[in-house]
Amino acid sequence: MGELLEFGKVVLLVAAGFSLALASSELTARFPLPRPALFLFAAALASDLFPSLAEHVSIREVERIGVVALIVISTLRGTRCVAIRDNPTAVA
C-alpha cells in the first residue's frame, strides 16, 4: 500500500506542475511577464511559507536553478525585443 501512496504523490505533483504551467501561460498572456519570472516568484514565496524546504534542496542547487531561470528570462526578453525591432508594426 505504501508504494501506491508514493506513486499517487508523484502523480499529484506532476499534475500540480502542469496546472501551474497552464495558469502561468494564462497569466503571461494577460500581463507582459516572462514565465520563468513567475516561477522564481513562486519559489521565493514557497521558501518563505515553508522553511523546511531548505532541508531538501542545497544552496548550490538553488543557485543553479536561479542562474538557469535568469538566462531563460534574458533570452526570452532579448528575442522579444529583436522581434519588435525587426517588425515595426508589432505591438509591445
C-alpha positions in Angstrom: 0.0 0.0 0.0 2.9 2.4 0.7 4.2 2.1 -2.9 0.8 3.0 -4.2 0.7 6.1 -2.0 4.2 7.2 -3.2 3.1 6.8 -6.8 -0.1 8.8 -6.0 2.1 11.6 -4.6 4.3 11.7 -7.7 1.2 11.8 -9.9 -0.3 14.6 -7.8 3.0 16.7 -8.0 3.2 16.2 -11.8 -0.5 17.2 -12.2 0.1 20.3 -10.0 3.1 21.2 -12.1 1.1 21.1 -15.3 -1.7 23.1 -13.7 0.8 25.7 -12.6 2.2 25.8 -16.1 -1.2 26.3 -17.6 -2.0 29.0 -15.1 1.3 30.8 -15.8 0.5 30.6 -19.5 -2.8 32.4 -18.9 -1.2 35.0 -16.7 1.6 35.8 -19.1 -1.0 36.1 -21.9 -2.7 38.9 -19.9 0.4 40.6 -18.4 3.8 41.1 -20.1 5.7 38.9 -17.6 8.1 36.1 -18.6 7.1 32.7 -17.3 10.4 31.9 -15.6 10.0 35.1 -13.5 6.7 33.8 -12.2 8.3 30.5 -11.2 11.1 32.4 -9.5 8.5 34.4 -7.6 6.6 31.2 -6.7 9.8 29.6 -5.4 10.6 32.6 -3.3 7.1 32.6 -1.9 7.3 28.8 -1.2 10.6 29.2 0.6 9.1 31.9 2.9 5.9 29.9 3.6 7.7 26.5 4.1 11.1 27.0 5.7 11.5 23.2 5.9 12.2 23.2 2.1 15.8 24.2 2.9 16.4 20.7 4.2 15.6 19.1 0.9 17.4 21.4 -1.5 21.0 22.6 -1.1 22.1 26.2 -1.6 24.2 25.2 -4.7 21.1 23.6 -6.4 19.1 26.8 -5.7 21.9 28.9 -7.2 22.0 26.7 -10.3 18.2 26.9 -10.8 18.3 30.7 -10.3 21.1 31.1 -12.9 19.2 28.9 -15.5 16.0 30.8 -14.9 17.7 34.2 -15.3 19.4 33.0 -18.5 16.0 31.9 -19.9 14.4 35.2 -18.8 17.1 37.2 -20.5 16.9 35.1 -23.7 13.1 35.5 -23.9 13.2 39.2 -23.4 16.0 39.6 -25.9 14.2 37.6 -28.6 11.1 39.6 -28.0 13.0 42.9 -28.3 14.6 41.8 -31.6 11.2 40.7 -32.9 9.7 44.0 -32.1 12.7 45.9 -33.6 12.5 43.9 -36.8 8.8 44.3 -37.2 7.8 47.9 -36.6 4.1 47.1 -36.8 4.3 44.7 -33.8 2.7 45.9 -30.6 4.8 45.6 -27.4 
